[in-house]
Amino acid sequence: MTAKSRFTVLFEEAEDVGNHLRTDDYSLTVDGGPTAITQHRWTWGNASDDNDDITRITWRAGKLRTSNLSEVISSVLSPGFNVYKSLGEPLEKSVDTPLFKSFHSESFDIDSFLPVDSEARSLPWNAEDCDLDIRLRSNYTEVAQWCPLHENETVTFKRETGIDSSQAGLFYLDSRDDTLVNLSGLTCKWNASGNIEKCQKTTLFYKTPHMPTVSLETAVVELETPVGLHPKLMVNLTSAKATDKCEYYMLLQLPVDVFVDKYQSTPLFVFGEHDLELPEYKLRDKSWGSESLFRMEPGMLNELTLHSRYVEPVVGEEAKIISFTPVVFQACDSDQEDLLRNPFYSKGMGYESYFTPNTVFTHFNSQTLEVPIPKPDLLYYDATKFATLACLLVSMIYILSKVVGKPRSRRHSAR
């Protein structure tokens, strides 16, 4: 099985490529910069266009969004840890959509989902700082990891053990015109002995479906305070303008502790657990939660009410803190082609699948929200139970007395 590795560093200015690079016969050493981004990509096997992705695993740490270069060589992944599988494949505690099965968590748990014999298990993960995209097929594995390369950091790249073909590229953003990106710089290759064979000037032209993130002074999505059992999301799009062929959306991946009432709200869809009555502890082993998509109105403050489930009682007064990250974005139809794939990532299995292949996305800054859900106190369980039973008995006795008791007769005399 052929194994390949490619390392890419992207800078903002042309002079950064030369100023931040040191080389010897075997390795490249690169110093970081204020907005520098790296991608390390590994592949095993041979890709086939007629073979659909079977499994996709993604992780978004959130650190890349601080760089204005992040959408140039990386995709905007859904927050947290996500697993997508074809509909015919089993996936524990999944949410099933018409397009794929999905699993979502706020915790990085890649070892539970990677096959035990996967080559990717030997790779160095940096879940704290880096985003990750893994695609698994029967005869092909592709791994891409994007990381910020800060000013005080240095990375050295050389041919790795067990890799048949290695190359590296150092680029700067030459120009960008909407979806068309132009990168310029140099690429280097290693020979079978581990020596750098040659480095040459390189120019890349490609199209990307993700536009730079819109940065606002205030958060786009906030929780109305105080937060009660029915958390209300305030989506501030007062500065957004309506445009032709574009709509605004919010994607929610909610843990099972909170849910969307599709009869009260107006989601475009809601997949997963949205039962109105069951408590959290009756659902936690069935599903991770729910996924829903809402259309937002530009130029105004949008409001959306969620609902908390009853959680399992504990001894002592405390609250269960649950978190989720709303994703707000603009999606525009375009006449652009070749948006499905570029040299650094490809679309498929995720929120992008809900839109047409030529859709262009512009994301707003998002932040993780925390919702406290009060836990019933077991210390008062017996007292509450007996008080409730007493109230029921008194009520039943009172009602029965009114139903069974004879009314007093009244005599009327005619005058």
Secondary structure, DSSP 8 states (H G I E B T S, - for coil): --EEEEEEEEESSHHHHHHTEEE-SSEEEEE--TT-EEEEEEEEE---TTS--SEEEEEE-S-GGGSTTHHHHS----SEEEEEE-TTS--TT-EE-SS-EEEEESS--GGGTS-TT-GGGGS---TTT-EEEEEE-SSEEEEEEEEE--TT-EEEEE--TT-SEEEEEEEEEEEEETTEEEEEEEEEEE-TTS-EEEEEEEEEEEE-SEEEEE--SS-SEEE-SS--SS-EEEEE-TT----TTEEEEEEEEEETTEE--TTTS--SEEEE---SS--GGGTTTT-SEEEEEEEE-TTSEEEEE-EE-----BSSS-EEEEEE--EEEEEE-------SB-SS-B--SSGGGGS-TT-EEEEE----EEEEEE--BGGGHHHHHHHHHHHHHHHHHHHHHHHHS----------
